[in-house]
Amino acid sequence: MSSKRLFSAKFLQRLSKPLTEADVKPQYVWNEAKQKGFWRPPQVSLRVQADLRKACIQEGVDPLSIGLPPVAPKKPLRTKPNKLEKHERMRAERQETIRKNLEKMPQTIQAWKEDKLKEAAKQKSSLPF
């Protein structure tokens, strides 16, 4: 927790004068002559708004009563999984393939042995010598 901040008397006087929406929010201004618009920054920066809010809390004044906007709720942190190396990303799929092949292994061995016997039978000559 941070320590209590001491605000100057000049800064605390700003609490007595209410702020308008134009003071705390950026405004879009349209220029008819140039046929284009631009954003005008707020008269009171976000840092000063935060300081005013802290001063209000210390003085026991409601920040909304002097025209400060309500505090926006913080967005939850978006966590993204690491990309990892390709062999690490493919590990689960590779292990699943190995597991399936191991389940089929007795049939594969049996088929291989039968093929080997058939090949050997083909190679045998029908002649007795």
GINOR-V812477 format. One line per field, one symbol per residue. ss: DSSP state (H for helix, E for strand, L for the rest). psi: psi as a letter, one per 30 degrees, with the letter a starting at -180 (. if undefined). burial: # if it has 16 or more other ideal C-beta (glycine too) atoms within 10 Angstrom, else .. A space follows every 50 residues. Layout:
# GINOR-V812477
ss = ???
psi = ???
burial = ???
This chain:
# GINOR-V812477
ss = LLLLLLLLHHHHHLLLLLLLHHHHLLEEEEELLLLEEEEELLLLLHHHHH HHHHHHHHHLLLHHHHLLLLLLLLLLLLLLLLLLLHHHHLHHHHHHHHHH HHHLHHHHHHHHHHHHHHHHHHHLLLLLL
psi = kllkkkkleeefffffjkklefefkkkkkkjeefhlllkkllfjleeeee eeeeeeeefgkkeffggkllkkkkkkkjkkllellefeefeeeeeeeeee eeefeeeeeeeeeeeeeeeeeefklfkf.
burial = ..............#...#....#.................#.#....#. ###.##....#.#..###................................ .............................
